[in-house]
């Protein structure tokens, strides 16, 4: 009898709810896309300078996507899963 009660008390619960995990994965996708867009632009020959490292995509778009992803991650962590939604 005591063992069954102990198993019921130690029943694990997830820290985050379904909505939290959804936002975590969305934020992770933004971060991954941002880093993919930052990649490349190098030159095979070290004596040749390649201007493509200063493209708008690598300087503005990709870091913005990474920062948005980090913002979404913070929101997902701070989101209260126990709060009743207004529907």
Secondary structure, 3 states (H helix, E strand, C coil): CHHHHHHHHCCCCCCCCHHHHHHHHHHHHHHHHHHHHHCCCCCCCCCCCCHHHHCHHHHHHHHHHHHHHHHHHHHHHHCCCCCCCCC
